[in-house]
Amino acid sequence: MSDIRAGVLLSLQRSLLGMISENIRAITCEWGADIITIIFVFDGDYSPSDEEDCEVIVTEVAADFPEHTVETQLVSLKAPLSLADEILTAWVYVRREMH
């Protein structure tokens, strides 16, 4: 399905409105025939509130793609450690970091 890329990215963009906390360093995703994967990268430890926010975001994406399983992963990676090992198919969000 060629439109899946645009659909996933637009769904995530909408789902992220007002949901990016100062603790989120980056969000990346990938998609396939049956699975959408989203990784949230946090600057250090993430809180239960952060986990709940991610669940809300994932639920909204899942509602847009009922034929897919949406998997998520929360990663703790303190800045200035590199994000390079976390990237999937596309970055959805990467915060500006000055080193």
Sequence and secondary structure as in RCSB ss.txt:
>XXXX:A:sequence
MSDIRAGVLLSLQRSLLGMISENIRAITCEWGADIITIIFVFDGDYSPSDEEDCEVIVTEVAADFPEHTVETQLV
SLKAPLSLADEILTAWVYVRREMH
>XXXX:A:secstr
 TTHHHHHHHHHHHHHTTT  TTEEEEEEEE SSEEEEEEEESS   HHHHHHHHHHHHHHHHH TTSEEEEEEE
E  TTS SGGG  SEEEEE     
